[in-house]
Amino acid sequence: MITLSAEKTVINEGQLQSAAEAQAKGVDLAKAARNTLAARILDAHQAKDAPKDGQVHVHFDALASHDITYVGIIQTARASGLTEFPLPYVLTNCHNSLCAVGGTINEDDHLFGLAAAKKYGGIFVPPHLAVIHQYMREMMTSCGGMILGSDSHTRYGALGVMGVGEGGPELVKQLLGKTWDVAEPEVVAVWLEGEPAPGVGPQDVALALIGAVFKDGFVKNKVLEFMGPGVGALSVDFRCGVDVMTTETACLSSIWPTDAKVRDWLTLHGRANDFKELRLEGPACYDGLVRIDLAAVEPMIALPFHPSNVHTIAEVTAHAEELLGDVEEEAVRLFGDAGKGLKLRDKIRNGAIVADQGIIAGCAGGTFENISLASAILGTWKEPNPHFTFSVYPASVPQAVALVNNGATERLMTLGANVKTAFCGPCFGAGDTPAHGGLSLRHTTRNFPNREGSKPGEGQIAAVALMDARSIAATAANAGRLTPATSLDWSSPDLKVDLKYHFNPEVYQRRVYNGFGHPDPQMELVFGPNIADWPELTPLPEHLVLEVASVITDPVTTTDELIPSGETSSLRSNPQKLAEFTLSRKDPGYVGRAKAAQALEKKRLANPDDAEVLAKVRGLIDICTEQPAVASMLADPHPLRQVGIGSLVFAFKPGDGSAREQAASSQKVLGGWANLAVEYATKRYRSNLINWGILPFLVEKELARDLKPGDWLMVPDVRAAIAAGRSTILAALVHTEVEAGKKPWTEQVALSLRGLTENERQILLDGSLINHYARSKGI
């Protein structure tokens, strides 16, 4: 079904060639590497004055944010000197659009967004009209372009646009005329051949891809370039459904060739001028190859608690006891005793796995073709089942109108499905939370712990498995019994459905505010009571004394575990309130530990001669008398004038998942100065850390063996080291949790900061991106 090759591969005249074979035929591999679609698009967007430093320095064509992120982005940009939006910036309202939690604060933020669009010249999409990525697909994509979004699933490659999901500060840089900087990425060809079987959908292909490449990081921070004869067999909706899920491979971006189907799709949306044929022009050399036989892809399922936990539906059905038992064990490992409430093996009844809920929603699932086909499949429902709930969320109002016109909506509602508005909630834990112990099947993007909205810390736990809309509908039609859509008779007239799409832009014309190019500086921003400015952030001190506030030893840590999604996202416009929930579902003791260290720092800043703080710092320094790394701290007669106090988080591989910068900024608000990691799961999380002035240290995995919360890391001369561009800093780790009667002990630790650019070093020295721009503008 899928084969991988880490060897360089050339595509020449529509054929795959090994590098050796291509060279033997006269292909210059270095020149061919510049012929990929990705390289051509990146080159076209490179800043004209960009240095030749092995990095790409990109100006994007448009920006996109939703209502969890845009308030913080605009507030940060305002604090950094923003006067107007220099490029199209779309503010959508699809995450907290229900306004169901937190009183008035969600709608308050929407009013702020509309006022900001008017003041600075932005584009405002009101709640319930479209989820962020569907609006961008329908209205903002232009072949050969690049779009930056403050959402990790910013992927428009199927429409010939390289989309990148980043934390909010990277959008701030674009709003201030700066560049997005990243090491020249490798490009991996994804060669598609064959044609999917009836009943196999885009989520099946996407999950098969994720399962093949995620765990060993095969495409991490690389660009996926889809090619091959199988591309032409796929509709644009199908391509978009695969493309948006590439985020879960940990790749940087994606791109596809564009053809007559894309031309017709853009023309249908009134944007024929945005079409440009993207195709290879001469041999193109890739850094690796993923080869997918679409005809061999079966209906897939990603079991909890990650999109890479992939199996065929047939395999899960055949080995239900074993595989569901593995999930139960993982739940206990993740949640302790609360995890025992997830008894998925109880779902095995009479040889079948019986789920409780089916959801088709969002940028991955809620498309016209997915829902149209689901409605036809649901028509085969023969057996009533009041216990299985089935909900469908069209991704935009124009798609919802088309589904009314082709009869899909009437059929769905008549057959018992709940048809709802465009909303991302089921994808991030803010809608359709199943019952305790429930199993939800979802065609959405993620199934991380708690992404279904349960609260294991309060004894509530449920689980999500990802599936394609077709198999979810087949499962609904089979009274909740797990059923692959390929088991249906696709020659039956009952499964024939009108897939001709008609786009009606009228609702956008009536409701969307488009002020790009026409800012109104006199417009006053509307501040609700929850919208707060960022607290003052200090520059990086000469030395750091950092308490280990949390130690996470999971193989991968998601941003949802660092800062929960779901209802807490309503607090995203108040940094102090949101920070109270940092790591709340992973390490409830973190906030208290971080605040204790922060209290010492506040005392130090108020009085550099504070006796209590001086005694604490002196005591830690004295423990390190045998550590030469901290000699400069030992010799300082006035350490509090030079030593900053704060906290850090250790995790093996943090930052998988969402682009939300709150995963980093909330640590900063609580006095966090560093992360220790064996590796960072994504480029976007590392960037978030840097932009919030948090040092992204890399350490050896053996460090975790003795590391415990309450230990202290002494980092001497850190400011000088970063200013000098040093990639390694020697520090001392003080282990304070020892057996009774024994003294604390220390060990030397090498902290790596490799790969920092000059601009990133300056941001860290200034203490945050906000400080960096304020300093440069004299604010």
C-alpha positions in Angstrom: 0.0 0.0 0.0 2.7 2.5 1.0 6.5 2.3 0.6 9.1 4.7 1.8 12.5 5.6 0.5 15.0 8.0 2.1 17.1 8.1 -1.0 17.1 11.0 -3.4 14.5 10.4 -6.1 14.0 12.2 -9.5 10.7 12.7 -11.3 11.5 13.2 -15.0 8.9 13.3 -17.8 6.3 11.8 -15.5 8.5 8.8 -14.4 10.3 8.0 -11.2 14.0 7.6 -11.4 16.7 6.8 -8.8 19.3 9.6 -8.4 22.0 7.3 -9.9 19.8 6.6 -12.9 19.0 10.2 -13.4 22.6 11.2 -13.2 23.5 8.6 -15.7 21.1 10.3 -18.1 22.7 13.7 -17.5 20.5 15.1 -14.8 22.2 17.7 -12.6 20.7 16.9 -9.2 21.4 20.3 -7.6 19.6 22.1 -10.5 16.8 19.5 -10.4 16.3 20.2 -6.7 15.4 23.8 -7.6 12.8 22.5 -10.1 10.4 21.1 -7.5 7.1 23.0 -7.1 8.0 23.7 -3.5 11.4 25.2 -4.3 9.9 27.4 -7.1 7.2 28.8 -4.9 9.6 29.4 -2.0 12.0 31.1 -4.3 9.3 33.3 -5.7 8.4 34.4 -2.1 11.9 35.0 -0.9 12.5 38.5 0.4 14.4 40.5 -2.2 17.1 41.6 0.4 17.3 38.1 2.0 20.8 37.1 3.2 22.4 34.0 1.6 22.5 32.0 4.9 20.9 28.7 4.0 17.5 29.9 5.2 14.4 31.0 3.3 13.0 34.4 4.3 9.4 34.5 3.1 6.8 37.2 2.7 3.4 35.5 2.5 0.4 36.5 0.2 -2.3 36.3 2.9 -2.8 35.5 6.6 -5.6 33.7 8.4 -6.7 33.4 12.0 -9.7 32.2 14.0 -11.3 33.4 17.2 -8.9 31.5 19.5 -5.9 33.3 18.2 -6.6 36.6 16.4 -7.1 38.8 19.6 -3.7 37.9 20.9 -2.0 38.4 17.5 -3.6 41.9 17.1 -2.8 42.9 20.7 0.8 41.8 20.2 1.1 43.6 16.8 -0.5 46.8 18.4 2.1 46.7 21.1 4.8 46.4 18.5 3.7 49.4 16.4 1.0 48.1 14.0 -0.9 50.8 12.0 -2.6 48.8 9.3 -2.6 45.3 7.8 -0.2 45.3 4.9 -1.6 42.1 3.3 -5.0 40.4 3.3 -5.7 39.1 6.8 -8.8 37.0 7.3 -10.3 36.8 10.8 -12.8 33.9 11.0 -15.0 32.9 13.9 -15.3 29.1 13.9 -13.8 27.9 17.2 -15.7 29.8 19.9 -18.6 30.7 17.7 -21.2 29.0 19.9 -20.6 31.6 22.6 -21.6 28.8 25.0 -19.0 29.1 27.8 -17.7 32.0 29.7 -20.5 34.5 29.6 -20.1 37.4 27.1 -16.4 36.9 26.5 -16.7 35.0 23.2 -18.9 37.5 21.5 -16.8 40.3 23.0 -13.9 38.9 21.1 -15.9 38.7 17.9 -16.7 42.4 18.3 -13.0 43.1 18.8 -12.2 41.2 15.6 -14.8 43.2 13.5 -13.5 46.5 14.9 -9.9 45.5 14.2 -10.8 44.5 10.6 -12.3 48.0 10.2 -9.5 49.8 11.9 -6.6 48.0 10.2 -8.1 46.9 6.9 -8.9 43.3 7.5 -11.4 40.7 6.4 -13.9 39.5 9.0 -16.0 36.3 8.6 -18.8 36.2 11.2 -19.6 33.1 13.2 -21.3 30.1 11.5 -20.5 31.2 7.9 -17.4 29.0 7.4 -14.6 27.2 9.2 -11.3 28.9 8.7 -9.8 26.6 6.1 -12.9 26.2 4.0 -13.3 30.0 3.6 -9.6 30.3 2.7 -10.0 27.6 0.1 -13.1 29.1 -1.4 -12.1 32.8 -1.4 -8.4 33.3 -0.8 -6.3 30.7 -2.6 -4.3 31.6 -5.7 -2.2 29.0 -7.5 1.5 29.5 -6.7 0.8 31.5 -3.6 1.6 31.1 0.1 -0.7 31.6 3.0 0.3 31.7 6.7 -2.3 30.8 9.3 -2.3 30.7 13.1 -3.8 27.2 13.0 -1.8 24.1 12.4 -4.1 22.8 9.7 -3.3 25.7 7.3 -2.9 23.5 4.3 -4.1 24.5 0.8 -1.6 22.5 -1.3 -4.3 20.8 -3.3 -5.2 24.2 -4.7 -1.6 25.0 -5.6 -0.9 27.1 -2.5 1.7 26.3 0.1 0.0 26.8 3.5 1.9 27.0 6.7 0.5 26.8 10.2 2.4 28.8 12.9 2.0 30.4 16.3 0.6 33.9 16.4 3.9 35.7 16.7 4.9 34.6 13.2 1.8 36.3 11.9 2.8 39.4 13.9 6.1 39.4 12.0 4.2 39.5 8.7 1.9 42.2 9.9 5.0 44.3 10.7 6.6 43.7 7.3 9.1 41.1 8.6 9.9 37.7 7.1 9.1 34.1 8.1 12.5 32.4 8.4 13.2 28.7 8.3 16.1 26.5 7.2 15.8 25.5 3.6 13.3 22.6 3.9 13.8 19.2 2.3 11.1 18.2 -0.2 9.6 14.6 -0.2 7.7 13.4 -3.2 4.4 11.6 -2.4 3.8 9.5 -5.6 0.2 8.6 -6.0 -0.8 5.8 -8.4 -4.0 3.8 -9.0 -7.5 4.9 -8.0 -9.3 4.5 -4.6 -11.9 1.7 -4.4 -15.5 2.8 -4.0 -16.1 3.5 -0.3 -12.5 4.6 0.3 -12.3 8.3 1.1 -9.6 11.0 1.7 -9.4 10.3 5.4 -8.5 6.7 4.6 -5.6 7.8 2.4 -4.5 10.4 4.9 -4.5 8.0 7.8 -2.6 5.5 5.9 0.0 8.1 5.1 0.2 9.4 8.7 0.6 5.8 10.0 3.5 5.2 7.6 5.6 8.3 8.3 4.8 9.9 11.7 6.4 7.7 14.3 10.0 7.8 12.9 9.7 11.5 11.8 10.2 10.5 8.1 8.8 13.8 6.8 9.1 16.0 9.9 9.6 19.7 9.0 9.8 18.8 5.3 7.5 19.8 2.4 5.3 17.1 0.9 4.9 17.4 -2.8 2.1 15.2 -4.3 2.8 13.8 -7.8 1.9 10.9 -10.0 -0.8 9.6 -12.2 -3.1 9.0 -9.2 -3.6 12.7 -8.6 -5.8 13.1 -11.7 -8.1 10.4 -10.4 -9.0 12.4 -7.4 -11.6 15.2 -7.1 -10.6 18.5 -5.6 -12.6 17.8 -2.5 -10.8 14.5 -2.1 -7.4 16.1 -2.6 -8.2 18.8 0.0 -9.3 16.1 2.4 -5.9 14.3 2.1 -3.9 17.6 2.1 -5.3 19.1 5.3 -4.3 16.0 7.2 -0.7 16.3 6.2 -0.3 18.4 9.3 -0.5 15.2 11.3 2.6 13.8 9.6 4.6 16.7 11.2 5.5 18.0 7.8 6.1 21.8 7.2 3.8 22.3 4.3 2.5 20.6 1.2 1.9 21.3 -2.5 0.1 19.5 -5.4 0.2 20.1 -9.2 -2.8 21.9 -10.5 -4.9 20.7 -13.4 -8.2 21.2 -15.2 -10.1 20.1 -12.1 -8.5 22.8 -10.0 -9.2 25.3 -12.8 -12.8 24.4 -13.0 -13.1 24.5 -9.1 -11.7 28.0 -9.0 -13.8 29.1 -11.9 -16.9 27.8 -10.1 -16.0 30.0 -7.2 -15.7 33.1 -9.4 -11.9 33.1 -9.3 -10.7 31.9 -12.7 -7.9 34.5 -12.7 -6.5 32.8 -9.6 -5.7 29.6 -11.5 -2.3 28.9 -12.8 -1.1 25.5 -14.0 1.6 24.1 -11.7 3.5 21.3 -13.2 7.1 20.1 -13.3 9.2 21.7 -15.9 12.1 19.4 -16.4 13.5 16.9 -14.0 12.9 17.5 -10.3 15.0 16.0 -7.5 13.4 15.1 -4.1 15.0 14.2 -0.8 12.8 11.2 -0.3 9.8 9.3 -1.7 6.5 8.1 -0.3 4.8 5.8 -2.8 1.1 5.2 -2.4 -1.0 2.7 -4.3 -4.4 4.2 -3.9 -6.1 1.0 -5.1 -4.6 -0.8 -2.2 -5.8 1.6 0.5 -8.5 0.1 2.7 -10.9 1.9 5.1 -8.7 3.0 8.0 -9.2 3.9 11.6 -6.9 5.8 14.0 -7.6 4.5 17.5 -7.1 6.8 20.5 -5.0 8.7 21.4 -3.2 9.9 18.2 -3.8 10.1 14.4 -0.8 7.8 13.9 -2.3 4.9 15.9 -3.6 3.6 12.6 -5.0 0.2 11.6 -7.4 -1.0 9.0 -11.0 -1.3 10.2 -10.8 -5.0 9.3 -7.8 -5.4 11.5 -9.4 -3.7 14.5 -12.6 -5.8 14.0 -10.5 -9.0 13.9 -8.3 -8.2 16.9 -10.7 -6.1 18.9 -9.9 -7.5 22.3 -6.1 -6.9 21.9 -6.2 -3.5 20.2 -8.9 -2.0 22.4 -7.2 -3.4 25.4 -4.0 -1.6 24.3 -6.0 1.7 24.3 -7.4 1.0 27.8 -3.8 0.5 29.0 -2.7 3.7 27.4 -5.6 5.5 29.1 -4.4 4.4 32.5 -0.9 5.4 31.7 -2.1 8.9 30.6 -4.7 9.5 33.2 -4.0 7.2 36.1 -7.1 5.8 37.9 -9.3 8.1 35.8 -8.2 6.1 32.8 -9.8 3.0 34.2 -13.2 4.5 33.3 -12.5 3.9 29.6 -13.6 0.3 29.1 -13.6 0.1 25.3 -13.7 -3.7 25.3 -17.2 -3.4 26.7 -18.0 -2.0 23.2 -17.5 -5.5 21.7 -20.9 -7.0 21.4 -21.8 -10.2 19.5 -18.5 -10.0 17.6 -18.9 -6.3 16.6 -17.5 -3.1 18.0 -20.4 -0.8 18.7 -19.7 2.9 18.9 -21.8 5.6 20.5 -21.4 8.6 18.2 -20.4 9.6 14.7 -19.3 13.1 13.7 -18.4 14.5 10.3 -17.1 18.1 10.6 -14.6 20.8 10.0 -11.9 21.4 7.4 -11.2 17.7 6.9 -14.7 16.1 7.1 -17.3 18.7 6.4 -17.0 19.0 2.7 -19.7 18.7 0.0 -18.6 15.4 -1.4 -18.1 13.7 2.0 -21.5 14.8 3.3 -23.3 14.0 0.0 -21.9 10.5 0.0 -22.6 10.1 3.7 -26.2 11.0 3.1 -26.6 8.3 0.4 -25.0 5.7 2.7 -27.2 6.6 5.6 -30.1 5.9 3.3 -29.3 2.2 3.7 -30.1 2.4 7.5 -32.4 -0.5 8.3 -32.2 -0.9 12.0 -33.2 1.8 14.5 -30.7 2.7 17.2 -31.5 5.6 19.5 -28.2 5.2 21.3 -26.0 6.1 18.3 -25.9 9.8 17.6 -24.8 11.1 14.2 -24.0 14.8 13.5 -22.9 16.6 10.4 -21.3 20.0 10.1 -21.0 21.4 6.6 -17.8 23.4 6.5 -19.4 26.6 5.0 -22.8 28.0 4.3 -22.3 27.8 0.5 -21.6 24.1 0.9 -24.6 23.8 3.2 -26.8 25.5 0.5 -25.5 23.1 -2.1 -26.3 20.2 0.2 -29.9 21.5 0.5 -30.1 21.8 -3.2 -28.9 18.2 -4.0 -31.2 16.7 -1.4 -28.5 15.5 1.0 -29.7 17.7 3.9 -33.3 16.6 3.7 -32.1 12.9 3.5 -29.8 13.3 6.5 -32.4 15.0 8.7 -35.1 12.6 7.7 -32.9 9.7 8.6 -32.1 11.0 12.0 -28.8 12.9 11.6 -28.2 16.2 13.2 -27.2 18.8 10.7 -25.5 21.8 12.3 -23.6 25.0 11.3 -20.0 25.5 10.3 -18.1 25.0 13.5 -14.7 23.5 14.5 -15.8 22.5 18.0 -15.9 18.7 17.6 -12.3 18.8 16.4 -10.9 20.5 19.5 -13.2 19.5 22.4 -15.8 22.2 22.3 -18.8 20.4 20.9 -20.6 17.0 20.9 -18.7 15.7 23.9 -19.8 12.0 24.3 -20.8 10.4 27.6 -18.3 9.1 30.1 -16.8 5.9 28.6 -18.1 6.8 25.2 -16.5 6.0 21.8 -16.9 8.6 19.1 -16.0 8.1 15.5 -15.0 11.3 13.8 -14.0 12.6 10.4 -12.1 15.5 11.9 -8.4 16.1 12.2 -7.3 14.9 15.7 -8.0 12.4 18.4 -5.5 13.5 21.1 -6.4 13.0 24.7 -9.4 15.2 25.7 -9.9 16.4 22.2 -13.5 15.1 22.5 -14.1 17.4 25.5 -14.0 15.0 28.5 -12.2 15.9 31.7 -10.3 12.9 33.1 -9.1 15.0 36.1 -12.7 15.2 37.2 -13.4 11.5 36.6 -14.8 12.0 33.1 -13.2 10.2 30.1 -14.2 9.4 26.6 -12.3 8.5 23.4 -12.2 9.5 19.7 -11.3 7.3 16.8 -10.7 8.9 13.4 -12.4 7.5 10.3 -13.6 8.6 6.9 -17.1 10.0 6.5 -18.1 7.1 4.3 -17.3 4.5 6.9 -18.8 6.6 9.7 -22.0 6.8 7.7 -21.8 3.0 7.0 -21.4 2.5 10.8 -24.4 4.7 11.5 -26.4 2.8 9.0 -25.4 -0.4 10.7 -26.8 0.7 14.1 -23.4 1.8 15.4 -21.5 -1.4 14.5 -18.1 -0.5 13.2 -18.4 -1.0 9.4 -16.1 -0.2 6.5 -17.8 1.6 3.6 -16.2 -0.8 1.2 -18.6 -3.5 2.5 -21.5 -1.8 0.8 -22.8 -2.6 -2.7 -21.6 0.5 -4.6 -23.4 -0.7 -7.7 -26.7 -0.1 -6.0 -28.8 2.9 -7.2 -29.3 3.8 -3.6 -25.7 4.9 -3.4 -25.9 7.2 -6.4 -25.8 10.8 -5.5 -25.5 14.1 -7.3 -22.0 15.4 -6.8 -22.3 18.4 -9.1 -21.5 21.4 -6.9 -23.0 24.8 -7.3 -21.3 27.6 -5.4 -23.5 30.5 -4.2 -21.4 33.4 -2.8 -24.4 35.5 -1.7 -24.1 34.9 2.0 -20.4 36.0 1.9 -21.4 39.1 -0.1 -24.0 40.0 2.5 -22.2 39.2 5.7 -18.4 39.2 5.3 -16.6 42.5 5.9 -13.8 43.1 3.5 -11.8 46.2 4.4 -8.4 45.2 3.0 -6.7 48.3 1.6 -9.2 50.6 3.3 -8.2 50.9 7.0 -10.1 53.4 9.2 -7.6 54.7 11.7 -10.3 56.5 13.6 -12.2 53.3 14.4 -12.0 52.5 18.1 -11.3 48.9 19.1 -14.0 47.3 21.2 -12.6 45.8 24.4 -14.7 43.3 26.4 -13.9 42.9 30.1 -11.9 39.7 29.4 -9.5 41.2 26.8 -6.3 42.0 28.7 -2.9 43.2 27.6 0.2 41.1 28.0 2.0 41.4 31.3 5.4 43.2 31.3 8.1 40.7 30.2 11.7 41.3 31.2 14.8 41.0 29.0 17.0 37.9 29.5 19.1 38.3 32.6 22.9 37.6 32.7 22.3 34.3 34.6 19.3 32.1 35.2 18.2 30.0 38.2 15.3 27.8 37.1 13.1 25.5 39.1 12.1 22.3 37.3 8.3 22.8 37.4 7.3 19.8 35.4 8.9 16.6 34.1 7.0 14.8 31.3 8.3 11.5 30.1 5.7 10.6 27.5 7.2 9.9 24.1 5.3 12.9 22.6 3.6 15.8 24.3 0.9 17.6 22.5 0.1 21.3 22.7 -3.3 20.3 24.0 -1.6 18.8 27.0 0.5 21.9 27.5 -2.5 24.2 27.4 -5.9 22.5 27.1 -8.2 23.1 24.2 -12.0 23.0 24.6 -13.8 25.3 27.0 -10.6 26.9 28.4 -10.0 28.4 25.0 -12.6 30.9 25.8 -10.0 32.6 28.0 -7.5 33.0 25.2 -7.8 36.8 25.3 -6.8 37.0 28.9 -3.2 35.8 29.3 -3.2 35.7 33.1 -6.5 33.7 33.4 -5.6 31.3 30.6 -2.2 30.6 32.2 -4.0 29.1 35.2 -4.8 26.1 33.1 -1.3 25.4 31.8 -0.6 21.7 32.0 -3.7 21.3 34.1 -4.6 18.0 32.4 -1.1 16.6 32.4 0.6 18.0 35.6 -1.8 19.8 37.9 1.0 20.7 40.2 2.9 22.7 37.5 1.1 26.1 38.0 1.8 26.1 41.7 5.5 25.3 41.3 5.9 27.9 38.5 4.2 30.6 40.6 6.4 29.9 43.6 9.5 30.5 41.5 7.9 33.5 39.9 7.1 35.0 43.3 10.8 34.9 44.1 11.6 36.7 40.8 9.0 39.4 41.6 10.6 39.9 45.0 14.0 40.1 43.3 12.9 42.7 40.8 11.3 44.8 43.6 14.3 44.6 45.8 17.6 43.2 44.6 18.8 42.9 48.2 15.8 40.9 49.5 17.1 38.7 52.2 14.8 35.8 51.6 15.5 35.6 47.9 19.2 36.2 48.4 19.3 33.3 50.9 17.5 31.0 48.4 19.8 31.9 45.5 23.0 31.8 47.6 22.0 28.5 49.0 21.6 27.0 45.5 24.9 28.6 44.3 26.7 27.2 47.3 25.6 23.7 46.5 27.4 24.1 43.2 30.8 24.9 44.5 32.4 21.9 42.8 30.8 22.8 39.4 33.2 24.9 37.4 30.4 25.8 35.0 28.9 28.2 37.5 32.1 29.9 38.6 30.9 33.3 37.4 27.8 33.0 39.6 29.9 31.9 42.6 32.1 34.9 42.2 29.3 37.5 42.0 29.0 39.4 45.3 25.6 40.7 44.3 23.9 37.8 42.5 20.4 39.1 42.6 21.3 42.0 40.4 22.3 39.6 37.6 20.5 36.3 38.3 16.9 35.9 37.0 14.7 33.3 38.7 12.0 31.4 37.0 10.9 27.9 35.9 11.3 25.3 33.1 9.4 22.4 31.7 11.1 19.1 30.6 9.5 16.9 28.0 11.0 14.3 25.6 9.3 15.6 22.5 6.9 18.6 23.2 4.8 20.5 20.7 2.9 18.0 18.6 -0.4 19.3 17.2 -1.9 22.7 17.4 -0.1 25.9 16.4 -1.6 27.8 19.3 1.1 30.0 20.8 -0.6 29.9 24.2 1.2 26.6 24.8 4.3 28.7 25.1 3.0 32.1 26.2 1.2 30.6 29.2 4.5 29.2 30.4 6.0 32.7 30.0 3.2 34.4 31.8 4.0 32.1 34.8 7.6 33.0 34.7 8.9 30.3 32.4 12.3 30.8 30.9 13.2 27.5 29.2 12.1 24.2 27.9 14.4 21.1 28.0 13.7 18.6 25.3 15.3 15.7 23.6 13.7 17.1 20.4 10.9 19.4 19.5 7.9 17.8 17.8 7.3 20.7 15.3 9.1 23.8 14.0 6.0 25.9 15.0 6.3 25.0 18.7 10.0 25.8 18.8 9.2 29.1 17.1 6.5 29.8 19.7 9.0 29.3 22.5 11.5 31.6 20.9 9.0 34.3 20.1 7.9 34.3 23.8 11.4 34.5 25.0 11.6 30.9 26.2 14.9 29.2 25.6 14.4 26.0 23.5 17.2 23.9 25.0 18.0 20.5 23.7 19.4 17.9 26.1 20.3 14.2 26.1 17.5 11.8 27.0 19.5 10.3 29.9 18.9 13.6 31.8 15.4 12.4 32.6 16.6 9.5 34.6 17.1 11.5 37.8 15.2 14.7 37.0 12.3 15.6 39.2 10.0 18.6 39.8 11.7 20.8 42.5 15.2 20.4 41.1 17.0 23.6 40.0 19.0 24.4 36.9 21.8 26.9 37.2 22.5 28.5 33.8 25.5 30.9 34.0 26.3 33.6 31.5 23.4 32.7 29.4 22.9 36.2 28.0 26.6 36.4 27.0 26.4 33.0 25.4 23.4 33.8 23.3 24.8 37.2 22.3 28.0 35.4 21.2 26.1 32.8 19.2 27.4 29.9 21.2 25.5 26.7 20.5 26.3 24.9 23.8 26.0 26.2 27.4 27.3 24.3 30.4 25.0 24.4 33.3 24.6 22.8 36.7 21.6 20.8 37.8 20.8 20.7 41.5 18.9 17.6 42.6 17.0 18.6 45.8 14.8 15.5 46.4 17.2 13.2 48.3 16.9 10.6 51.0 16.6 11.8 54.6 20.0 12.8 56.0 21.6 13.3 52.6 22.6 16.5 50.9 21.4 17.8 47.5 23.8 16.8 44.7 24.7 18.3 41.4 25.6 17.3 37.9 26.9 19.2 34.9 24.5 19.5 32.0 25.2 20.5 28.4 22.4 22.6 27.0 22.3 22.9 23.2 20.8 25.9 21.4 21.9 24.9 17.9 20.2 26.4 14.9 19.3 29.8 16.3 19.3 32.6 13.7 20.7 36.0 14.5 17.1 37.4 14.7 16.0 34.5 17.0 19.0 35.2 19.3 18.0 38.9 19.6 14.4 38.0 20.4 15.6 35.8 23.2 17.9 38.5 24.5 15.0 41.0 24.5 12.8 38.6 26.4 10.0 38.2 23.8 9.0 39.3 20.3 6.9 42.1 21.9 9.9 43.4 23.6 12.0 43.0 20.5 9.8 45.2 18.4 9.1 47.7 21.1 12.9 48.1 21.6 13.5 48.5 17.9 10.8 51.1 17.6 11.6 52.9 20.8 8.1 52.1 22.2 
